[in-house]
Amino acid sequence: MTQHSIAVQWVCDSLLTKLHEHFVPSVFENITNFLLVAENPCKAIPLDFVFVIDSSRSIRSNDYEKVKTFIINLLQFLDIGHDATRVGLLQYGSVVQPEFSLNTYGSRAEVEQAVKNMEHLATGTMTGLAIQYTMETAFTEDHGARPLNMHIPRIAMIVTDGRPQDTVKEVAAEARKAGIQIFAIGVGRVDMKILKTIGSEPHSEHVHLVANFSQIESLISVFQSKLCVDVCQTLEHGCEHQCVANGSSYMCKCFEGFILAEDKRSCKKCHDGVMDLVFVIDGSKSLGPANFELVKQFVNSIVDSLDISRTGTHVGLIQYSTKVRTEFTLGQYVTGDSIKQAVGRMQYMGRGSRTGSALRHMFESSFSSREGGRPNTQQVTIVFTDGRSQDDVSEWASKAKSSGITIYALGIGKAIEQELREIASEPNEMYLYYAESFEKMGEITQKLKSRMYMNKKLESLENQHLQT
């Protein structure tokens, strides 16, 4: 192994160690580890759990039996009882047919037998009607749901293989608002957009699509780790950032870039990794004043995650439309609050969109010593745009990257993918982010924070190795 390979391997091993120390593991990953040794994984967390099963004519008899087997296998991970997890089930076609309520059975054996006795309806697909019945009837106290003040999680699992013959968007939203956590499982040629309309967020945890009924069994292990994660929702845990369930107890964790404070509940910023960061913000007329305010909130969110001080990270910002305007330079403010106040004072330009000119200004001026740029300091740029540039972006983006500036490209809405790729550093999957709308900008904000922190850790580890 060459000396270079040894160095790379050392950095990777060190990075993995640091990631385990600082990064917030998925709640579901923690619970999965717990389930490997727990006999009754949900014993400490009672649930009110209702299966909502599509029994339409498009489901063949043998596939209907596979759904019943899936339900029975899933029941093995629930501690069923009147004082533990209660289970109800309804199936639907053109009408809703309740099979049993939350207060009908008090043991797993009784529930299993009732599932085995179910008969296929083989009619239409009124999914919206089924969700409405679930909300208005199945989760009422008369049908066995425990009072809301007991904080027993209410979970509905909907299994469907086709397009609803009625509307689901409004009633599903109403059910979620009422406190029902909805898992949506699609089988076969189900429209993923409809599943996302039904399921709770985050969709990556609550919405699942499999190719056929033979594959539905593959979801058992997935849901095994998802049915016992609500202890943090039922306790006044006081965690500032994130509560992580651990069986019947919990622990507090912090987002990337932060560490747990002495009280084990609040979080404080990590103090490693210093950089000069310049925001390049699109102020063109396509945004509109309201969305420009959201962009300002985005900038402040990133600022909140940084260790900003005279000797720490410095931040500058330029806004562009037809012209480029420096809102504040790298050397102008040295506290997070003063930067956020300056962001709040920014006036929306609202004209054309010359991203190339903005990149040129960033490259030629923003990191210069006269504007506060520091020697031997990591140079980072975050470029935000919501549309096609009226000039070329490749030349100045290429020059900036060749000079050692790291560029993150964030696109919203009508942003052009090819332009984003030309702007962003390589590899694109680490430095390019896109959201369909401003309402989803929060998703890429968190991803960007994680990536920036990860890159800072890697650079810090590399520097430590070079020094030794």
C-alpha positions as CSV (number, residue, x, y, z in Angstrom):
1,M,0.0,0.0,0.0
2,T,1.4,3.4,-0.9
3,Q,2.0,6.2,1.5
4,H,-0.8,8.2,-0.1
5,S,-3.2,5.2,0.2
6,I,-2.3,4.8,3.9
7,A,-3.1,8.5,4.4
8,V,-6.4,8.3,2.6
9,Q,-7.4,5.2,4.6
10,W,-6.4,6.9,7.9
11,V,-8.5,9.9,7.0
12,C,-11.5,7.7,6.1
13,D,-11.2,5.6,9.3
14,S,-10.9,8.8,11.5
15,L,-13.8,10.4,9.7
16,L,-16.1,7.4,10.4
17,T,-15.1,7.5,14.0
18,K,-15.9,11.2,14.2
19,L,-19.2,10.7,12.4
20,H,-20.3,8.1,15.0
21,E,-19.4,10.6,17.7
22,H,-21.1,13.7,16.2
23,F,-23.8,12.7,13.8
24,V,-27.3,12.1,14.9
25,P,-28.1,8.5,14.0
26,S,-31.6,7.8,12.7
27,V,-34.1,7.2,15.4
28,F,-35.2,4.1,13.5
29,E,-31.7,2.7,13.4
30,N,-31.4,3.0,17.2
31,I,-34.7,1.2,17.6
32,T,-33.6,-1.5,15.1
33,N,-30.6,-2.3,17.3
34,F,-32.9,-2.4,20.3
35,L,-35.2,-4.8,18.6
36,L,-32.4,-7.3,18.0
37,V,-32.4,-8.1,21.7
38,A,-35.9,-7.3,22.8
39,E,-38.6,-10.0,23.1
40,N,-41.5,-7.7,23.2
41,P,-40.3,-4.6,21.3
42,C,-43.5,-2.5,21.8
43,K,-44.2,-3.6,25.4
44,A,-43.2,-0.3,26.8
45,I,-45.0,1.8,24.2
46,P,-48.7,1.0,23.9
47,L,-50.3,1.9,20.5
48,D,-53.8,2.2,19.1
49,F,-53.2,0.5,15.7
50,V,-55.7,0.2,12.9
51,F,-55.1,-1.7,9.6
52,V,-57.0,-0.2,6.6
53,I,-56.9,-2.9,3.9
54,D,-57.8,-2.5,0.2
55,S,-60.1,-5.4,-0.7
56,S,-61.0,-4.2,-4.2
57,R,-61.6,-6.5,-7.2
58,S,-58.2,-5.8,-8.7
59,I,-56.6,-7.9,-5.9
60,R,-56.5,-11.5,-6.8
61,S,-57.5,-14.2,-4.3
62,N,-53.9,-15.5,-3.8
63,D,-52.6,-11.9,-3.4
64,Y,-55.4,-11.2,-0.8
65,E,-54.0,-14.1,1.2
66,K,-50.5,-12.6,1.1
67,V,-51.9,-9.4,2.6
68,K,-53.4,-11.4,5.5
69,T,-50.1,-13.2,6.0
70,F,-48.3,-9.8,6.1
71,I,-50.7,-8.6,8.8
72,I,-50.3,-11.7,10.9
73,N,-46.5,-11.6,10.6
74,L,-46.5,-7.9,11.6
75,L,-48.6,-8.7,14.7
76,Q,-45.7,-10.7,16.1
77,F,-43.9,-7.5,16.9
78,L,-46.8,-6.0,18.8
79,D,-47.5,-6.6,22.5
80,I,-51.3,-6.9,22.1
81,G,-53.6,-6.4,25.1
82,H,-56.3,-4.0,26.4
83,D,-53.6,-2.2,28.5
84,A,-50.9,-2.6,25.8
85,T,-51.3,-2.2,22.1
86,R,-54.8,-2.4,20.8
87,V,-55.5,-3.5,17.2
88,G,-58.4,-2.8,14.9
89,L,-59.0,-3.6,11.2
90,L,-61.3,-2.6,8.5
91,Q,-61.3,-3.5,4.8
92,Y,-62.8,-1.5,2.0
93,G,-63.9,-1.8,-1.6
94,S,-67.0,0.2,-2.7
95,V,-68.0,0.3,1.0
96,V,-66.2,0.2,4.3
97,Q,-66.5,-3.1,6.2
98,P,-65.2,-3.0,9.8
99,E,-63.8,-6.4,10.8
100,F,-63.0,-5.7,14.4
101,S,-62.5,-2.6,16.6
102,L,-59.7,-1.6,18.9
103,N,-61.6,-2.9,21.9
104,T,-62.8,-6.2,20.3
105,Y,-59.9,-8.5,21.1
106,G,-57.4,-8.6,24.0
107,S,-54.8,-11.1,22.7
108,R,-52.7,-11.7,19.6
109,A,-54.2,-15.1,19.0
110,E,-57.7,-13.7,18.8
111,V,-56.6,-11.0,16.4
112,E,-54.8,-13.5,14.2
113,Q,-57.8,-15.7,14.0
114,A,-60.0,-12.8,13.0
115,V,-57.6,-11.9,10.2
116,K,-57.6,-15.5,8.9
117,N,-61.4,-15.4,8.8
118,M,-61.6,-12.2,6.6
119,E,-63.3,-12.6,3.3
120,H,-62.4,-10.7,0.1
121,L,-64.9,-8.0,-0.9
122,A,-63.8,-7.8,-4.5
123,T,-65.6,-4.5,-5.3
124,G,-64.4,-0.9,-5.9
125,T,-61.6,1.3,-4.4
126,M,-63.0,4.0,-2.1
127,T,-59.9,4.8,-0.2
128,G,-61.0,8.3,0.8
129,L,-64.2,6.8,2.4
130,A,-62.0,4.3,4.3
131,I,-59.8,7.1,5.7
132,Q,-62.8,9.1,6.7
133,Y,-64.3,6.1,8.5
134,T,-60.9,5.5,10.2
135,M,-60.8,9.0,11.5
136,E,-64.4,9.5,12.5
137,T,-65.2,6.0,13.8
138,A,-62.3,3.6,14.2
139,F,-60.3,6.0,16.4
140,T,-63.2,7.0,18.6
141,E,-63.3,6.1,22.3
142,D,-66.6,4.2,21.6
143,H,-64.6,1.9,19.4
144,G,-61.7,1.4,21.8
145,A,-59.3,4.3,21.1
146,R,-57.9,5.6,24.4
147,P,-58.4,9.3,25.3
148,L,-56.1,11.8,23.6
149,N,-54.8,13.0,27.0
150,M,-53.3,9.6,27.6
151,H,-50.9,10.3,24.6
152,I,-51.2,6.8,23.2
153,P,-49.9,7.0,19.6
154,R,-52.7,6.5,17.0
155,I,-51.4,4.6,13.9
156,A,-53.2,3.7,10.7
157,M,-51.6,1.4,8.2
158,I,-53.2,1.6,4.7
159,V,-52.5,-1.1,2.2
160,T,-53.7,-0.5,-1.4
161,D,-53.0,-1.7,-4.9
162,G,-54.7,0.9,-7.1
163,R,-56.0,4.4,-7.8
164,P,-58.8,5.6,-5.5
165,Q,-62.2,6.2,-7.0
166,D,-62.7,9.1,-4.7
167,T,-60.6,12.0,-3.4
168,V,-58.1,11.3,-0.6
169,K,-56.0,14.5,-0.2
170,E,-58.3,16.5,2.0
171,V,-59.5,13.7,4.3
172,A,-56.0,12.3,4.7
173,A,-54.7,15.7,5.7
174,E,-57.6,16.1,8.2
175,A,-56.8,12.6,9.7
176,R,-53.1,13.5,10.1
177,K,-54.1,16.8,11.7
178,A,-56.3,14.9,14.1
179,G,-53.2,13.1,15.4
180,I,-53.3,9.9,13.3
181,Q,-49.9,8.8,12.1
182,I,-50.5,7.2,8.6
183,F,-48.3,4.6,7.0
184,A,-49.2,4.2,3.3
185,I,-48.2,1.0,1.5
186,G,-48.7,0.7,-2.2
187,V,-48.4,-2.5,-4.2
188,G,-47.9,-2.7,-8.0
189,R,-48.8,0.2,-10.2
190,V,-49.9,2.6,-7.5
191,D,-49.2,6.3,-8.1
192,M,-46.5,7.4,-5.7
193,K,-47.9,10.9,-5.6
194,I,-51.2,9.5,-4.2
195,L,-49.3,7.5,-1.6
196,K,-47.5,10.6,-0.5
197,T,-50.8,12.5,-0.3
198,I,-52.0,9.8,2.1
199,G,-48.9,9.1,4.3
200,S,-47.5,11.2,7.1
201,E,-44.2,13.0,6.8
202,P,-41.4,12.3,6.5
203,H,-42.5,10.3,3.5
204,S,-39.2,8.3,3.5
205,E,-40.4,6.7,6.7
206,H,-44.2,6.5,6.1
207,V,-44.6,5.8,2.4
208,H,-43.6,2.5,0.8
209,L,-44.1,1.0,-2.6
210,V,-43.4,-2.6,-3.6
211,A,-43.6,-4.1,-7.1
212,N,-46.0,-7.0,-6.2
213,F,-47.7,-8.8,-3.3
214,S,-44.9,-11.3,-3.1
215,Q,-42.6,-8.5,-2.1
216,I,-44.8,-7.1,0.6
217,E,-43.2,-9.4,3.1
218,S,-40.0,-7.5,2.6
219,L,-41.6,-4.6,4.6
220,I,-41.8,-6.7,7.8
221,S,-38.3,-5.9,8.9
222,V,-38.8,-2.2,7.9
223,F,-41.9,-1.8,10.1
224,Q,-40.5,-3.9,12.8
225,S,-38.2,-0.9,13.5
226,K,-40.9,1.7,13.1
227,L,-43.7,0.8,15.4
228,C,-41.9,1.6,18.7
229,V,-40.4,5.0,18.2
230,D,-43.0,7.2,19.8
231,V,-41.7,7.4,23.4
232,C,-40.2,10.8,22.5
233,Q,-43.7,12.0,21.5
234,T,-45.3,11.0,24.7
235,L,-42.8,12.6,27.1
236,E,-41.9,16.1,28.0
237,H,-38.2,15.4,27.1
238,G,-36.9,18.9,26.9
239,C,-34.4,18.1,24.2
240,E,-33.4,21.2,22.3
241,H,-32.7,19.5,19.0
242,Q,-33.7,15.8,18.8
243,C,-35.0,13.1,21.1
244,V,-33.9,9.6,20.4
245,A,-35.9,6.7,21.8
246,N,-34.1,3.9,23.6
247,G,-36.7,1.3,24.5
248,S,-38.9,2.9,27.2
249,S,-36.5,5.7,27.8
250,Y,-34.8,8.3,25.6
251,M,-31.6,10.4,25.2
252,C,-31.1,13.8,23.6
253,K,-29.0,14.3,20.5
254,C,-27.9,17.4,18.6
255,F,-27.9,18.2,14.9
256,E,-24.7,18.1,12.9
257,G,-22.3,20.9,13.8
258,F,-23.5,20.9,17.5
259,I,-22.6,18.9,20.6
260,L,-24.6,18.1,23.7
261,A,-24.2,20.7,26.5
262,E,-23.6,19.8,30.2
263,D,-27.3,19.6,31.0
264,K,-27.6,16.7,28.4
265,R,-30.6,18.5,26.8
266,S,-29.4,21.7,25.1
267,C,-26.9,21.9,22.3
268,K,-23.9,24.1,21.6
269,K,-21.9,24.7,18.4
270,C,-18.8,22.8,17.6
271,H,-15.8,25.0,17.4
272,D,-13.7,23.2,14.8
273,G,-13.5,24.2,11.2
274,V,-12.9,27.9,10.3
275,M,-13.9,29.3,6.9
276,D,-14.6,32.4,4.9
277,L,-18.2,31.9,3.5
278,V,-19.8,34.1,0.9
279,F,-23.5,33.8,0.0
280,V,-24.4,34.6,-3.6
281,I,-28.1,35.2,-3.6
282,D,-30.5,35.5,-6.5
283,G,-32.6,38.6,-6.2
284,S,-34.3,38.4,-9.6
285,K,-37.9,39.3,-10.2
286,S,-38.9,35.6,-10.6
287,L,-38.6,35.1,-6.9
288,G,-41.1,37.7,-5.7
289,P,-40.9,39.6,-2.4
290,A,-42.4,36.8,-0.3
291,N,-40.0,34.1,-1.5
292,F,-37.1,36.5,-1.1
293,E,-38.0,36.7,2.6
294,L,-37.8,32.9,2.7
295,V,-34.3,33.1,1.2
296,K,-33.3,35.5,3.9
297,Q,-34.6,33.0,6.5
298,F,-32.5,30.3,4.7
299,V,-29.4,32.4,5.0
300,N,-30.0,33.0,8.7
301,S,-30.6,29.3,9.3
302,I,-27.2,28.5,7.9
303,V,-25.6,31.3,9.9
304,D,-27.1,29.8,13.1
305,S,-25.2,26.6,12.5
306,L,-21.8,28.3,12.2
307,D,-19.2,29.2,14.8
308,I,-18.9,32.9,13.8
309,S,-16.4,35.1,15.6
310,R,-13.4,37.3,15.0
311,T,-11.1,34.2,14.9
312,G,-13.8,31.8,13.7
313,T,-15.9,31.7,10.6
314,H,-16.5,35.0,8.7
315,V,-19.5,35.5,6.4
316,G,-20.1,37.8,3.4
317,L,-23.1,38.2,1.1
318,I,-23.7,39.5,-2.4
319,Q,-27.1,39.8,-4.1
320,Y,-27.6,39.8,-7.8
321,S,-30.2,40.4,-10.5
322,T,-29.2,42.4,-13.6
323,K,-26.4,44.0,-11.5
324,V,-24.4,42.7,-8.5
325,R,-24.5,44.3,-5.1
326,T,-22.3,43.5,-2.1
327,E,-24.6,43.5,0.9
328,F,-21.8,43.0,3.4
329,T,-18.2,41.8,3.2
330,L,-16.3,39.1,5.0
331,G,-14.7,41.5,7.3
332,Q,-17.7,43.6,8.2
333,Y,-19.4,41.6,10.9
334,V,-18.0,39.1,13.4
335,T,-21.1,37.9,15.3
336,G,-24.0,35.8,14.2
337,D,-26.6,38.3,15.4
338,S,-25.0,41.2,13.5
339,I,-24.9,39.2,10.3
340,K,-28.6,38.2,10.7
341,Q,-29.5,41.8,11.3
342,A,-27.7,42.8,8.1
343,V,-29.6,40.0,6.2
344,G,-32.9,41.3,7.6
345,R,-32.1,44.8,6.2
346,M,-31.5,43.5,2.7
347,Q,-33.7,45.1,0.0
348,Y,-35.0,42.9,-2.8
349,M,-33.6,43.9,-6.2
350,G,-36.2,42.3,-8.3
351,R,-34.8,42.5,-11.9
352,G,-33.1,40.2,-14.3
353,S,-30.8,37.2,-13.5
354,R,-27.1,37.4,-14.3
355,T,-25.6,34.6,-12.3
356,G,-22.4,34.6,-14.3
357,S,-21.7,38.2,-13.4
358,A,-22.3,37.4,-9.7
359,L,-19.8,34.5,-9.9
360,R,-17.3,36.8,-11.5
361,H,-17.7,39.4,-8.7
362,M,-17.4,36.7,-6.1
363,F,-14.2,35.3,-7.7
364,E,-12.5,38.7,-8.3
365,S,-13.6,40.6,-5.2
366,S,-15.4,38.8,-2.4
367,F,-12.5,36.8,-1.1
368,S,-9.9,39.6,-1.5
369,S,-8.0,41.0,1.5
370,R,-9.7,44.4,1.0
371,E,-13.1,42.8,1.6
372,G,-11.9,40.7,4.6
373,G,-10.6,37.5,3.0
374,R,-8.0,35.8,5.1
375,P,-5.0,33.9,3.9
376,N,-4.8,30.1,4.4
377,T,-8.5,30.0,5.2
378,Q,-11.0,27.7,3.5
379,Q,-13.0,29.6,1.0
380,V,-16.6,28.5,0.5
381,T,-19.5,29.9,-1.6
382,I,-23.2,29.1,-1.5
383,V,-24.9,30.1,-4.7
384,F,-28.7,30.3,-4.6
385,T,-30.8,30.6,-7.8
386,D,-34.4,29.9,-8.8
387,G,-34.2,30.2,-12.6
388,R,-32.1,30.3,-15.8
389,S,-29.2,32.7,-15.9
390,Q,-29.2,35.4,-18.6
391,D,-25.4,35.0,-19.0
392,D,-22.9,32.2,-19.0
393,V,-22.0,30.7,-15.7
394,S,-19.4,28.1,-16.6
395,E,-16.4,30.4,-17.1
396,W,-16.4,32.1,-13.8
397,A,-17.6,29.0,-11.9
398,S,-14.7,27.1,-13.4
399,K,-12.1,29.8,-12.5
400,A,-13.4,30.0,-8.9
401,K,-13.2,26.3,-8.4
402,S,-9.8,26.0,-10.0
403,S,-8.6,28.7,-7.5
404,G,-9.6,26.5,-4.6
405,I,-13.1,27.9,-3.8
406,T,-15.6,25.3,-2.8
407,I,-19.0,26.0,-4.3
408,Y,-22.4,24.7,-3.2
409,A,-25.2,25.2,-5.8
410,L,-28.8,25.4,-4.5
411,G,-31.6,25.5,-7.1
412,I,-35.3,26.0,-6.5
413,G,-38.3,25.6,-8.9
414,K,-37.3,26.5,-12.4
415,A,-33.5,26.4,-11.8
416,I,-31.7,24.7,-14.6
417,E,-29.9,21.4,-13.7
418,Q,-27.1,21.9,-16.2
419,E,-26.3,25.3,-14.9
420,L,-26.3,24.0,-11.3
421,R,-23.9,21.3,-12.4
422,E,-21.6,23.8,-14.0
423,I,-21.6,26.0,-10.8
424,A,-21.3,23.2,-8.2
425,S,-18.0,21.7,-7.1
426,E,-17.3,18.0,-7.8
427,P,-18.7,15.5,-7.1
428,N,-22.1,17.1,-7.8
429,E,-23.9,14.8,-5.5
430,M,-22.0,16.4,-2.6
431,Y,-22.4,20.0,-3.7
432,L,-25.6,20.3,-5.7
433,Y,-29.0,20.6,-4.0
434,Y,-32.5,21.1,-5.6
435,A,-36.0,21.6,-4.3
436,E,-39.2,21.8,-6.3
437,S,-40.6,24.7,-4.4
438,F,-39.7,27.3,-1.7
439,E,-42.0,25.4,0.7
440,K,-39.5,22.5,0.5
441,M,-36.4,24.6,0.9
442,G,-36.1,23.5,4.6
443,E,-35.3,19.9,3.4
444,I,-32.3,21.0,1.4
445,T,-31.2,23.4,4.2
446,Q,-30.8,20.6,6.6
447,K,-29.0,18.5,4.0
448,L,-26.6,21.4,3.2
449,K,-25.8,21.9,6.9
450,S,-25.0,18.2,7.2
451,R,-22.8,18.2,4.1
452,M,-20.9,21.4,5.1
453,Y,-20.2,20.0,8.6
454,M,-19.0,16.7,7.1
455,N,-16.7,18.5,4.7
456,K,-15.3,20.6,7.5
457,K,-14.6,17.5,9.6
458,L,-12.8,15.8,6.6
459,E,-10.6,18.9,6.0
460,S,-9.8,19.1,9.8
461,L,-8.8,15.4,9.8
462,E,-6.7,15.8,6.7
463,N,-4.9,18.9,8.2
464,Q,-4.3,17.0,11.5
465,H,-2.7,14.1,9.6
466,L,-0.5,16.4,7.5
467,Q,0.7,18.1,10.7
468,T,1.7,14.8,12.2
